[in-house]
Amino acid sequence: MNVHNKKIIDLIKKERIVTSSEVAGHLGVSWNTAEKYLLELIIDGKVERIKKVGVNLWLLK
């Protein structure tokens, strides 16, 4: 697991549910980069995505 993924998981553990924008701000990266990291975590079976109108919500699996 890379350092960004560890930071994302730690953030979700603390906040319970986060948005892609919150993850981007927390890591200091663009929204697109944060989304890429989050999609990698879906593939690894670590997080789940809930799609809402205009926003993706992320939580631990």
MIDOSE-1310 file (N, C-alpha, C; in nm, 2 decimals, decimal comma, always signed):
residues 61
mnvh	+0,09/-0,12/+0,00/+0,00/+0,00/+0,00/+0,09/+0,12/+0,00; +0,06/+0,22/-0,09/+0,15/+0,34/-0,10/+0,11/+0,43/+0,01; +0,19/+0,53/+0,03/+0,17/+0,63/+0,14/+0,04/+0,71/+0,13; +0,00/+0,74/+0,00/-0,13/+0,81/-0,02/-0,25/+0,73/+0,03
nkki	-0,24/+0,60/-0,01/-0,35/+0,51/+0,03/-0,36/+0,50/+0,18; -0,25/+0,49/+0,25/-0,25/+0,48/+0,40/-0,31/+0,61/+0,45; -0,28/+0,72/+0,40/-0,33/+0,85/+0,45/-0,48/+0,86/+0,43; -0,53/+0,81/+0,31/-0,67/+0,81/+0,28/-0,75/+0,72/+0,38
idli	-0,69/+0,60/+0,40/-0,76/+0,51/+0,49/-0,77/+0,56/+0,64; -0,66/+0,63/+0,68/-0,65/+0,69/+0,81/-0,76/+0,80/+0,82; -0,77/+0,88/+0,71/-0,87/+0,99/+0,71/-1,01/+0,93/+0,71; -1,04/+0,83/+0,64/-1,18/+0,77/+0,64/-1,20/+0,71/+0,78
kker	-1,10/+0,64/+0,84/-1,13/+0,59/+0,98/-1,17/+0,70/+1,07; -1,10/+0,82/+1,06/-1,13/+0,93/+1,15/-1,27/+0,99/+1,12; -1,30/+1,01/+0,99/-1,42/+1,09/+0,95/-1,54/+1,00/+0,92; -1,52/+0,87/+0,90/-1,62/+0,77/+0,86/-1,66/+0,77/+0,72
ivts	-1,70/+0,89/+0,67/-1,74/+0,91/+0,53/-1,67/+1,04/+0,48; -1,61/+1,03/+0,36/-1,54/+1,15/+0,30/-1,58/+1,16/+0,15; -1,56/+1,28/+0,10/-1,59/+1,30/-0,04/-1,45/+1,30/-0,11; -1,46/+1,29/-0,24/-1,33/+1,30/-0,32/-1,26/+1,43/-0,30
seva	-1,34/+1,54/-0,29/-1,28/+1,67/-0,27/-1,21/+1,68/-0,14; -1,27/+1,62/-0,03/-1,20/+1,62/+0,10/-1,07/+1,55/+0,09; -1,07/+1,43/+0,03/-0,95/+1,36/+0,01/-0,84/+1,44/-0,06; -0,88/+1,50/-0,17/-0,79/+1,58/-0,25/-0,73/+1,69/-0,16
ghlg	-0,81/+1,76/-0,08/-0,76/+1,87/+0,00/-0,67/+1,81/+0,11; -0,70/+1,70/+0,17/-0,62/+1,64/+0,27/-0,48/+1,60/+0,22; -0,48/+1,55/+0,10/-0,35/+1,50/+0,04/-0,27/+1,61/-0,03; -0,34/+1,72/-0,06/-0,28/+1,83/-0,14/-0,26/+1,79/-0,28
vswn	-0,36/+1,72/-0,34/-0,35/+1,68/-0,48/-0,48/+1,72/-0,55; -0,49/+1,71/-0,68/-0,61/+1,75/-0,76/-0,72/+1,64/-0,73; -0,84/+1,69/-0,76/-0,96/+1,60/-0,74/-0,94/+1,47/-0,83; -0,89/+1,49/-0,95/-0,87/+1,37/-1,04/-0,77/+1,27/-0,98
taek	-0,66/+1,32/-0,92/-0,56/+1,23/-0,86/-0,62/+1,16/-0,74; -0,69/+1,23/-0,66/-0,76/+1,17/-0,54/-0,86/+1,06/-0,58; -0,93/+1,09/-0,69/-1,03/+0,99/-0,74/-0,95/+0,86/-0,79; -0,84/+0,88/-0,85/-0,76/+0,77/-0,90/-0,71/+0,68/-0,78
ylle	-0,66/+0,75/-0,67/-0,62/+0,67/-0,56/-0,74/+0,60/-0,49; -0,86/+0,66/-0,49/-0,97/+0,60/-0,43/-1,02/+0,48/-0,51; -1,01/+0,49/-0,65/-1,05/+0,38/-0,73/-0,96/+0,26/-0,71; -0,83/+0,29/-0,69/-0,73/+0,19/-0,66/-0,77/+0,11/-0,53
liid	-0,82/+0,19/-0,43/-0,86/+0,13/-0,31/-0,99/+0,04/-0,33; -1,08/+0,08/-0,42/-1,19/+0,00/-0,45/-1,14/-0,14/-0,51; -1,05/-0,13/-0,60/-1,00/-0,25/-0,66/-0,93/-0,34/-0,55; -0,86/-0,28/-0,46/-0,80/-0,36/-0,35/-0,90/-0,40/-0,24
gkve	-1,03/-0,36/-0,26/-1,13/-0,41/-0,16/-1,13/-0,34/-0,03; -1,07/-0,22/-0,03/-1,05/-0,15/+0,10/-1,16/-0,05/+0,13; -1,22/+0,02/+0,02/-1,32/+0,12/+0,04/-1,44/+0,09/-0,05; -1,55/+0,15/-0,02/-1,68/+0,15/-0,10/-1,71/+0,29/-0,14
rikk	-1,78/+0,30/-0,26/-1,82/+0,43/-0,31/-1,97/+0,43/-0,31; -2,03/+0,54/-0,26/-2,17/+0,56/-0,27/-2,19/+0,69/-0,36; -2,26/+0,67/-0,48/-2,27/+0,78/-0,57/-2,40/+0,85/-0,54; -2,38/+0,98/-0,52/-2,49/+1,07/-0,50/-2,49/+1,17/-0,61
vgvn	-2,59/+1,25/-0,63/-2,60/+1,35/-0,73/-2,48/+1,45/-0,71; -2,39/+1,46/-0,80/-2,28/+1,55/-0,80/-2,17/+1,52/-0,70; -2,17/+1,41/-0,63/-2,07/+1,38/-0,53/-2,05/+1,23/-0,52; -1,93/+1,19/-0,49/-1,90/+1,05/-0,45/-1,87/+1,05/-0,30
lwll	-1,93/+0,96/-0,23/-1,90/+0,94/-0,09/-1,82/+0,81/-0,07; -1,72/+0,82/+0,01/-1,63/+0,70/+0,03/-1,63/+0,66/+0,17; -1,64/+0,53/+0,20/-1,63/+0,47/+0,33/-1,55/+0,34/+0,33; -1,50/+0,30/+0,44/-1,43/+0,17/+0,45/-1,53/+0,06/+0,43
k	-1,48/-0,04/+0,37/-1,55/-0,16/+0,34/-1,57/-0,25/+0,47
